[in-house]
């Protein structure tokens, strides 16, 4: 997530006091996308399937291999 200006290639979602912009092509790949506000920030989940490479379980895990 980042601050951005709307483009012609974006879907625009107004939810509560927030406006979410999602690239239309990315939305086709990631649908459904869910954004939850947690005590520590935002949690984003989607329909994307991320393949673990060399045992990497993803950024933010205790065994993260993200650099």
PDB file of N, CA, C and O in Angstrom:
ATOM      1  N   UNK A   1       0.842  -1.169   0.000  1.00  0.00           N
ATOM      2  CA  UNK A   1       0.000   0.000   0.000  1.00  0.00           C
ATOM      3  C   UNK A   1       0.887   1.232   0.000  1.00  0.00           C
ATOM      4  O   UNK A   1       1.931   1.275   0.651  1.00  0.00           O
ATOM      5  N   UNK A   2       0.445   2.223  -0.744  1.00  0.00           N
ATOM      6  CA  UNK A   2       1.175   3.486  -0.815  1.00  0.00           C
ATOM      7  C   UNK A   2       0.209   4.587  -1.224  1.00  0.00           C
ATOM      8  O   UNK A   2      -0.855   4.318  -1.782  1.00  0.00           O
ATOM      9  N   UNK A   3       0.579   5.805  -0.948  1.00  0.00           N
ATOM     10  CA  UNK A   3      -0.220   6.944  -1.399  1.00  0.00           C
ATOM     11  C   UNK A   3      -0.037   7.085  -2.895  1.00  0.00           C
ATOM     12  O   UNK A   3       1.076   6.950  -3.401  1.00  0.00           O
ATOM     13  N   UNK A   4      -1.124   7.356  -3.610  1.00  0.00           N
ATOM     14  CA  UNK A   4      -1.050   7.454  -5.058  1.00  0.00           C
ATOM     15  C   UNK A   4      -2.206   8.309  -5.562  1.00  0.00           C
ATOM     16  O   UNK A   4      -3.172   8.558  -4.840  1.00  0.00           O
ATOM     17  N   UNK A   5      -2.095   8.747  -6.790  1.00  0.00           N
ATOM     18  CA  UNK A   5      -3.157   9.486  -7.451  1.00  0.00           C
ATOM     19  C   UNK A   5      -3.894   8.520  -8.388  1.00  0.00           C
ATOM     20  O   UNK A   5      -3.264   7.632  -8.963  1.00  0.00           O
ATOM     21  N   UNK A   6      -5.212   8.676  -8.551  1.00  0.00           N
ATOM     22  CA  UNK A   6      -5.967   7.794  -9.447  1.00  0.00           C
ATOM     23  C   UNK A   6      -5.491   7.908 -10.894  1.00  0.00           C
ATOM     24  O   UNK A   6      -5.122   8.982 -11.367  1.00  0.00           O
ATOM     25  N   UNK A   7      -5.512   6.767 -11.577  1.00  0.00           N
ATOM     26  CA  UNK A   7      -5.188   6.708 -13.004  1.00  0.00           C
ATOM     27  C   UNK A   7      -6.357   6.057 -13.727  1.00  0.00           C
ATOM     28  O   UNK A   7      -7.241   5.474 -13.100  1.00  0.00           O
ATOM     29  N   UNK A   8      -6.355   6.161 -15.039  1.00  0.00           N
ATOM     30  CA  UNK A   8      -7.414   5.549 -15.835  1.00  0.00           C
ATOM     31  C   UNK A   8      -7.412   4.034 -15.699  1.00  0.00           C
ATOM     32  O   UNK A   8      -8.435   3.390 -15.935  1.00  0.00           O
ATOM     33  N   UNK A   9      -6.276   3.458 -15.322  1.00  0.00           N
ATOM     34  CA  UNK A   9      -6.153   2.002 -15.217  1.00  0.00           C
ATOM     35  C   UNK A   9      -6.521   1.477 -13.835  1.00  0.00           C
ATOM     36  O   UNK A   9      -6.311   0.297 -13.554  1.00  0.00           O
ATOM     37  N   UNK A  10      -7.067   2.328 -12.965  1.00  0.00           N
ATOM     38  CA  UNK A  10      -7.400   1.933 -11.594  1.00  0.00           C
ATOM     39  C   UNK A  10      -8.895   1.737 -11.386  1.00  0.00           C
ATOM     40  O   UNK A  10      -9.717   2.446 -11.968  1.00  0.00           O
ATOM     41  N   UNK A  11      -9.232   0.765 -10.549  1.00  0.00           N
ATOM     42  CA  UNK A  11     -10.552   0.715  -9.933  1.00  0.00           C
ATOM     43  C   UNK A  11     -10.450   1.607  -8.702  1.00  0.00           C
ATOM     44  O   UNK A  11      -9.427   1.594  -8.018  1.00  0.00           O
ATOM     45  N   UNK A  12     -11.486   2.375  -8.409  1.00  0.00           N
ATOM     46  CA  UNK A  12     -11.489   3.251  -7.233  1.00  0.00           C
ATOM     47  C   UNK A  12     -12.593   2.775  -6.299  1.00  0.00           C
ATOM     48  O   UNK A  12     -13.757   2.673  -6.687  1.00  0.00           O
ATOM     49  N   UNK A  13     -12.203   2.483  -5.050  1.00  0.00           N
ATOM     50  CA  UNK A  13     -13.141   2.020  -4.034  1.00  0.00           C
ATOM     51  C   UNK A  13     -13.141   3.030  -2.893  1.00  0.00           C
ATOM     52  O   UNK A  13     -12.093   3.290  -2.301  1.00  0.00           O
ATOM     53  N   UNK A  14     -14.291   3.599  -2.579  1.00  0.00           N
ATOM     54  CA  UNK A  14     -14.447   4.496  -1.434  1.00  0.00           C
ATOM     55  C   UNK A  14     -15.110   3.706  -0.318  1.00  0.00           C
ATOM     56  O   UNK A  14     -16.281   3.337  -0.409  1.00  0.00           O
ATOM     57  N   UNK A  15     -14.347   3.452   0.732  1.00  0.00           N
ATOM     58  CA  UNK A  15     -14.839   2.661   1.856  1.00  0.00           C
ATOM     59  C   UNK A  15     -14.562   3.443   3.133  1.00  0.00           C
ATOM     60  O   UNK A  15     -13.411   3.693   3.489  1.00  0.00           O
ATOM     61  N   UNK A  16     -15.640   3.825   3.815  1.00  0.00           N
ATOM     62  CA  UNK A  16     -15.466   4.646   5.012  1.00  0.00           C
ATOM     63  C   UNK A  16     -14.783   5.948   4.642  1.00  0.00           C
ATOM     64  O   UNK A  16     -15.184   6.621   3.692  1.00  0.00           O
ATOM     65  N   UNK A  17     -13.753   6.300   5.390  1.00  0.00           N
ATOM     66  CA  UNK A  17     -13.009   7.531   5.135  1.00  0.00           C
ATOM     67  C   UNK A  17     -11.813   7.314   4.226  1.00  0.00           C
ATOM     68  O   UNK A  17     -10.996   8.218   4.055  1.00  0.00           O
ATOM     69  N   UNK A  18     -11.696   6.120   3.636  1.00  0.00           N
ATOM     70  CA  UNK A  18     -10.532   5.785   2.826  1.00  0.00           C
ATOM     71  C   UNK A  18     -10.924   5.593   1.369  1.00  0.00           C
ATOM     72  O   UNK A  18     -12.021   5.130   1.059  1.00  0.00           O
ATOM     73  N   UNK A  19     -10.008   5.958   0.485  1.00  0.00           N
ATOM     74  CA  UNK A  19     -10.172   5.689  -0.933  1.00  0.00           C
ATOM     75  C   UNK A  19      -9.051   4.733  -1.338  1.00  0.00           C
ATOM     76  O   UNK A  19      -7.872   5.030  -1.143  1.00  0.00           O
ATOM     77  N   UNK A  20      -9.427   3.588  -1.900  1.00  0.00           N
ATOM     78  CA  UNK A  20      -8.457   2.579  -2.318  1.00  0.00           C
ATOM     79  C   UNK A  20      -8.404   2.560  -3.834  1.00  0.00           C
ATOM     80  O   UNK A  20      -9.437   2.544  -4.502  1.00  0.00           O
ATOM     81  N   UNK A  21      -7.194   2.563  -4.369  1.00  0.00           N
ATOM     82  CA  UNK A  21      -6.970   2.468  -5.802  1.00  0.00           C
ATOM     83  C   UNK A  21      -6.314   1.124  -6.073  1.00  0.00           C
ATOM     84  O   UNK A  21      -5.312   0.778  -5.448  1.00  0.00           O
ATOM     85  N   UNK A  22      -6.879   0.373  -6.999  1.00  0.00           N
ATOM     86  CA  UNK A  22      -6.299  -0.919  -7.358  1.00  0.00           C
ATOM     87  C   UNK A  22      -6.228  -0.991  -8.871  1.00  0.00           C
ATOM     88  O   UNK A  22      -7.236  -0.824  -9.559  1.00  0.00           O
ATOM     89  N   UNK A  23      -5.029  -1.242  -9.388  1.00  0.00           N
ATOM     90  CA  UNK A  23      -4.841  -1.387 -10.818  1.00  0.00           C
ATOM     91  C   UNK A  23      -5.762  -2.492 -11.338  1.00  0.00           C
ATOM     92  O   UNK A  23      -5.820  -3.574 -10.754  1.00  0.00           O
ATOM     93  N   UNK A  24      -6.474  -2.230 -12.421  1.00  0.00           N
ATOM     94  CA  UNK A  24      -7.455  -3.176 -12.951  1.00  0.00           C
ATOM     95  C   UNK A  24      -6.824  -4.517 -13.326  1.00  0.00           C
ATOM     96  O   UNK A  24      -7.404  -5.566 -13.044  1.00  0.00           O
ATOM     97  N   UNK A  25      -5.648  -4.502 -13.956  1.00  0.00           N
ATOM     98  CA  UNK A  25      -4.982  -5.754 -14.315  1.00  0.00           C
ATOM     99  C   UNK A  25      -4.558  -6.528 -13.071  1.00  0.00           C
ATOM    100  O   UNK A  25      -4.707  -7.748 -13.018  1.00  0.00           O
ATOM    101  N   UNK A  26      -4.030  -5.821 -12.069  1.00  0.00           N
ATOM    102  CA  UNK A  26      -3.632  -6.480 -10.820  1.00  0.00           C
ATOM    103  C   UNK A  26      -4.847  -7.068 -10.117  1.00  0.00           C
ATOM    104  O   UNK A  26      -4.763  -8.151  -9.538  1.00  0.00           O
ATOM    105  N   UNK A  27      -5.980  -6.361 -10.162  1.00  0.00           N
ATOM    106  CA  UNK A  27      -7.194  -6.840  -9.506  1.00  0.00           C
ATOM    107  C   UNK A  27      -7.647  -8.169 -10.104  1.00  0.00           C
ATOM    108  O   UNK A  27      -8.150  -9.028  -9.379  1.00  0.00           O
ATOM    109  N   UNK A  28      -7.479  -8.350 -11.406  1.00  0.00           N
ATOM    110  CA  UNK A  28      -7.849  -9.616 -12.036  1.00  0.00           C
ATOM    111  C   UNK A  28      -7.008 -10.770 -11.481  1.00  0.00           C
ATOM    112  O   UNK A  28      -7.503 -11.890 -11.355  1.00  0.00           O
ATOM    113  N   UNK A  29      -5.755 -10.505 -11.153  1.00  0.00           N
ATOM    114  CA  UNK A  29      -4.859 -11.535 -10.630  1.00  0.00           C
ATOM    115  C   UNK A  29      -5.056 -11.769  -9.136  1.00  0.00           C
ATOM    116  O   UNK A  29      -4.947 -12.903  -8.667  1.00  0.00           O
ATOM    117  N   UNK A  30      -5.343 -10.717  -8.391  1.00  0.00           N
ATOM    118  CA  UNK A  30      -5.337 -10.791  -6.926  1.00  0.00           C
ATOM    119  C   UNK A  30      -6.719 -10.948  -6.297  1.00  0.00           C
ATOM    120  O   UNK A  30      -6.817 -11.193  -5.095  1.00  0.00           O
ATOM    121  N   UNK A  31      -7.777 -10.815  -7.075  1.00  0.00           N
ATOM    122  CA  UNK A  31      -9.142 -10.866  -6.547  1.00  0.00           C
ATOM    123  C   UNK A  31      -9.395 -12.174  -5.806  1.00  0.00           C
ATOM    124  O   UNK A  31      -9.029 -13.231  -6.320  1.00  0.00           O
ATOM    125  N   UNK A  32      -9.991 -12.152  -4.650  1.00  0.00           N
ATOM    126  CA  UNK A  32     -10.445 -10.987  -3.885  1.00  0.00           C
ATOM    127  C   UNK A  32      -9.299 -10.386  -3.062  1.00  0.00           C
ATOM    128  O   UNK A  32      -8.360 -11.087  -2.685  1.00  0.00           O
ATOM    129  N   UNK A  33      -9.390  -9.096  -2.794  1.00  0.00           N
ATOM    130  CA  UNK A  33      -8.433  -8.403  -1.939  1.00  0.00           C
ATOM    131  C   UNK A  33      -9.185  -7.913  -0.708  1.00  0.00           C
ATOM    132  O   UNK A  33     -10.273  -7.349  -0.821  1.00  0.00           O
ATOM    133  N   UNK A  34      -8.599  -8.131   0.469  1.00  0.00           N
ATOM    134  CA  UNK A  34      -9.204  -7.655   1.710  1.00  0.00           C
ATOM    135  C   UNK A  34      -8.167  -6.825   2.472  1.00  0.00           C
ATOM    136  O   UNK A  34      -7.028  -7.256   2.653  1.00  0.00           O
ATOM    137  N   UNK A  35      -8.569  -5.639   2.914  1.00  0.00           N
ATOM    138  CA  UNK A  35      -7.709  -4.773   3.711  1.00  0.00           C
ATOM    139  C   UNK A  35      -8.354  -4.625   5.072  1.00  0.00           C
ATOM    140  O   UNK A  35      -9.479  -4.140   5.188  1.00  0.00           O
ATOM    141  N   UNK A  36      -7.625  -5.053   6.116  1.00  0.00           N
ATOM    142  CA  UNK A  36      -8.105  -4.938   7.491  1.00  0.00           C
ATOM    143  C   UNK A  36      -7.198  -3.993   8.248  1.00  0.00           C
ATOM    144  O   UNK A  36      -5.977  -4.043   8.095  1.00  0.00           O
ATOM    145  N   UNK A  37      -7.788  -3.123   9.070  1.00  0.00           N
ATOM    146  CA  UNK A  37      -6.993  -2.264   9.940  1.00  0.00           C
ATOM    147  C   UNK A  37      -6.779  -2.995  11.245  1.00  0.00           C
ATOM    148  O   UNK A  37      -7.732  -3.344  11.943  1.00  0.00           O
ATOM    149  N   UNK A  38      -5.516  -3.224  11.568  1.00  0.00           N
ATOM    150  CA  UNK A  38      -5.140  -3.927  12.792  1.00  0.00           C
ATOM    151  C   UNK A  38      -4.543  -2.905  13.774  1.00  0.00           C
ATOM    152  O   UNK A  38      -4.278  -1.763  13.398  1.00  0.00           O
ATOM    153  N   UNK A  39      -4.340  -3.308  14.990  1.00  0.00           N
ATOM    154  CA  UNK A  39      -3.732  -2.433  15.997  1.00  0.00           C
ATOM    155  C   UNK A  39      -2.360  -1.949  15.540  1.00  0.00           C
ATOM    156  O   UNK A  39      -1.965  -0.820  15.832  1.00  0.00           O
ATOM    157  N   UNK A  40      -1.635  -2.806  14.824  1.00  0.00           N
ATOM    158  CA  UNK A  40      -0.271  -2.488  14.402  1.00  0.00           C
ATOM    159  C   UNK A  40      -0.198  -1.930  12.982  1.00  0.00           C
ATOM    160  O   UNK A  40       0.902  -1.659  12.500  1.00  0.00           O
ATOM    161  N   UNK A  41      -1.321  -1.749  12.297  1.00  0.00           N
ATOM    162  CA  UNK A  41      -1.330  -1.219  10.940  1.00  0.00           C
ATOM    163  C   UNK A  41      -2.340  -1.947  10.081  1.00  0.00           C
ATOM    164  O   UNK A  41      -3.359  -2.421  10.584  1.00  0.00           O
ATOM    165  N   UNK A  42      -2.071  -2.041   8.801  1.00  0.00           N
ATOM    166  CA  UNK A  42      -2.981  -2.688   7.876  1.00  0.00           C
ATOM    167  C   UNK A  42      -2.534  -4.113   7.577  1.00  0.00           C
ATOM    168  O   UNK A  42      -1.341  -4.404   7.499  1.00  0.00           O
ATOM    169  N   UNK A  43      -3.519  -4.995   7.410  1.00  0.00           N
ATOM    170  CA  UNK A  43      -3.253  -6.368   6.987  1.00  0.00           C
ATOM    171  C   UNK A  43      -3.952  -6.540   5.646  1.00  0.00           C
ATOM    172  O   UNK A  43      -5.150  -6.284   5.529  1.00  0.00           O
ATOM    173  N   UNK A  44      -3.205  -6.972   4.636  1.00  0.00           N
ATOM    174  CA  UNK A  44      -3.753  -7.141   3.299  1.00  0.00           C
ATOM    175  C   UNK A  44      -3.689  -8.614   2.933  1.00  0.00           C
ATOM    176  O   UNK A  44      -2.629  -9.237   3.009  1.00  0.00           O
ATOM    177  N   UNK A  45      -4.831  -9.168   2.535  1.00  0.00           N
ATOM    178  CA  UNK A  45      -4.873 -10.536   2.049  1.00  0.00           C
ATOM    179  C   UNK A  45      -5.494 -10.512   0.657  1.00  0.00           C
ATOM    180  O   UNK A  45      -6.277  -9.624   0.320  1.00  0.00           O
ATOM    181  N   UNK A  46      -5.123 -11.511  -0.145  1.00  0.00           N
ATOM    182  CA  UNK A  46      -5.646 -11.556  -1.509  1.00  0.00           C
ATOM    183  C   UNK A  46      -5.689 -12.986  -2.005  1.00  0.00           C
ATOM    184  O   UNK A  46      -5.279 -13.918  -1.313  1.00  0.00           O
ATOM    185  N   UNK A  47      -6.188 -13.138  -3.204  1.00  0.00           N
ATOM    186  CA  UNK A  47      -6.254 -14.433  -3.838  1.00  0.00           C
ATOM    187  C   UNK A  47      -4.961 -14.833  -4.530  1.00  0.00           C
ATOM    188  O   UNK A  47      -4.901 -15.888  -5.161  1.00  0.00           O
ATOM    189  N   UNK A  48      -3.910 -13.996  -4.421  1.00  0.00           N
ATOM    190  CA  UNK A  48      -2.631 -14.332  -5.032  1.00  0.00           C
ATOM    191  C   UNK A  48      -2.016 -15.540  -4.343  1.00  0.00           C
ATOM    192  O   UNK A  48      -2.086 -15.673  -3.121  1.00  0.00           O
ATOM    193  N   UNK A  49      -1.422 -16.410  -5.127  1.00  0.00           N
ATOM    194  CA  UNK A  49      -0.702 -17.546  -4.583  1.00  0.00           C
ATOM    195  C   UNK A  49       0.778 -17.242  -4.744  1.00  0.00           C
ATOM    196  O   UNK A  49       1.285 -17.133  -5.860  1.00  0.00           O
ATOM    197  N   UNK A  50       1.468 -17.105  -3.606  1.00  0.00           N
ATOM    198  CA  UNK A  50       2.897 -16.817  -3.630  1.00  0.00           C
ATOM    199  C   UNK A  50       3.652 -18.120  -3.452  1.00  0.00           C
ATOM    200  O   UNK A  50       3.405 -18.866  -2.504  1.00  0.00           O
ATOM    201  N   UNK A  51       4.560 -18.390  -4.352  1.00  0.00           N
ATOM    202  CA  UNK A  51       5.348 -19.610  -4.282  1.00  0.00           C
ATOM    203  C   UNK A  51       6.553 -19.405  -3.376  1.00  0.00           C
ATOM    204  O   UNK A  51       7.306 -18.447  -3.549  1.00  0.00           O
ATOM    205  N   UNK A  52       6.737 -20.297  -2.415  1.00  0.00           N
ATOM    206  CA  UNK A  52       7.900 -20.247  -1.535  1.00  0.00           C
ATOM    207  C   UNK A  52       9.115 -20.729  -2.314  1.00  0.00           C
ATOM    208  O   UNK A  52       9.070 -21.773  -2.965  1.00  0.00           O
ATOM    209  N   UNK A  53      10.198 -19.966  -2.245  1.00  0.00           N
ATOM    210  CA  UNK A  53      11.435 -20.318  -2.927  1.00  0.00           C
ATOM    211  C   UNK A  53      12.494 -20.608  -1.873  1.00  0.00           C
ATOM    212  O   UNK A  53      12.742 -19.781  -0.995  1.00  0.00           O
ATOM    213  N   UNK A  54      13.116 -21.773  -1.956  1.00  0.00           N
ATOM    214  CA  UNK A  54      14.174 -22.156  -1.022  1.00  0.00           C
ATOM    215  C   UNK A  54      13.724 -22.064   0.432  1.00  0.00           C
ATOM    216  O   UNK A  54      14.499 -21.655   1.296  1.00  0.00           O
ATOM    217  N   UNK A  55      12.498 -22.434   0.703  1.00  0.00           N
ATOM    218  CA  UNK A  55      12.016 -22.455   2.074  1.00  0.00           C
ATOM    219  C   UNK A  55      11.555 -21.114   2.598  1.00  0.00           C
ATOM    220  O   UNK A  55      11.186 -21.005   3.767  1.00  0.00           O
ATOM    221  N   UNK A  56      11.565 -20.099   1.768  1.00  0.00           N
ATOM    222  CA  UNK A  56      11.130 -18.775   2.211  1.00  0.00           C
ATOM    223  C   UNK A  56       9.628 -18.814   2.442  1.00  0.00           C
ATOM    224  O   UNK A  56       8.863 -19.166   1.545  1.00  0.00           O
ATOM    225  N   UNK A  57       9.214 -18.452   3.642  1.00  0.00           N
ATOM    226  CA  UNK A  57       7.786 -18.473   3.938  1.00  0.00           C
ATOM    227  C   UNK A  57       7.166 -17.096   3.817  1.00  0.00           C
ATOM    228  O   UNK A  57       5.969 -16.939   4.057  1.00  0.00           O
ATOM    229  N   UNK A  58       7.950 -16.097   3.450  1.00  0.00           N
ATOM    230  CA  UNK A  58       7.396 -14.770   3.207  1.00  0.00           C
ATOM    231  C   UNK A  58       7.968 -13.721   4.132  1.00  0.00           C
ATOM    232  O   UNK A  58       8.515 -14.034   5.189  1.00  0.00           O
ATOM    233  N   UNK A  59       7.838 -12.513   3.736  1.00  0.00           N
ATOM    234  CA  UNK A  59       8.318 -11.395   4.550  1.00  0.00           C
ATOM    235  C   UNK A  59       7.501 -11.302   5.825  1.00  0.00           C
ATOM    236  O   UNK A  59       6.293 -11.539   5.817  1.00  0.00           O
ATOM    237  N   UNK A  60       8.150 -10.965   6.896  1.00  0.00           N
ATOM    238  CA  UNK A  60       7.461 -10.786   8.159  1.00  0.00           C
ATOM    239  C   UNK A  60       7.411 -12.048   8.998  1.00  0.00           C
ATOM    240  O   UNK A  60       6.997 -11.993  10.156  1.00  0.00           O
ATOM    241  N   UNK A  61       7.815 -13.174   8.453  1.00  0.00           N
ATOM    242  CA  UNK A  61       7.824 -14.392   9.254  1.00  0.00           C
ATOM    243  C   UNK A  61       9.143 -14.479  10.006  1.00  0.00           C
ATOM    244  O   UNK A  61      10.100 -13.779   9.676  1.00  0.00           O
ATOM    245  N   UNK A  62       9.190 -15.329  11.003  1.00  0.00           N
ATOM    246  CA  UNK A  62      10.409 -15.455  11.784  1.00  0.00           C
ATOM    247  C   UNK A  62      11.533 -16.060  10.959  1.00  0.00           C
ATOM    248  O   UNK A  62      12.704 -15.894  11.300  1.00  0.00           O
ATOM    249  N   UNK A  63      11.200 -16.761   9.876  1.00  0.00           N
ATOM    250  CA  UNK A  63      12.240 -17.331   9.022  1.00  0.00           C
ATOM    251  C   UNK A  63      12.281 -16.626   7.679  1.00  0.00           C
ATOM    252  O   UNK A  63      12.529 -17.248   6.646  1.00  0.00           O
ATOM    253  N   UNK A  64      12.037 -15.322   7.699  1.00  0.00           N
ATOM    254  CA  UNK A  64      11.946 -14.540   6.474  1.00  0.00           C
ATOM    255  C   UNK A  64      13.269 -14.558   5.715  1.00  0.00           C
ATOM    256  O   UNK A  64      14.344 -14.469   6.307  1.00  0.00           O
ATOM    257  N   UNK A  65      13.167 -14.674   4.393  1.00  0.00           N
ATOM    258  CA  UNK A  65      14.360 -14.591   3.548  1.00  0.00           C
ATOM    259  C   UNK A  65      14.291 -13.352   2.670  1.00  0.00           C
ATOM    260  O   UNK A  65      15.057 -13.227   1.714  1.00  0.00           O
ATOM    261  N   UNK A  66      13.394 -12.448   2.979  1.00  0.00           N
ATOM    262  CA  UNK A  66      13.257 -11.237   2.203  1.00  0.00           C
ATOM    263  C   UNK A  66      14.394 -10.286   2.526  1.00  0.00           C
ATOM    264  O   UNK A  66      14.786 -10.154   3.685  1.00  0.00           O
ATOM    265  N   UNK A  67      14.916  -9.633   1.525  1.00  0.00           N
ATOM    266  CA  UNK A  67      16.003  -8.684   1.754  1.00  0.00           C
ATOM    267  C   UNK A  67      15.598  -7.317   1.323  1.00  0.00           C
ATOM    268  O   UNK A  67      16.383  -6.376   1.437  1.00  0.00           O
TER     269      UNK A  67
END
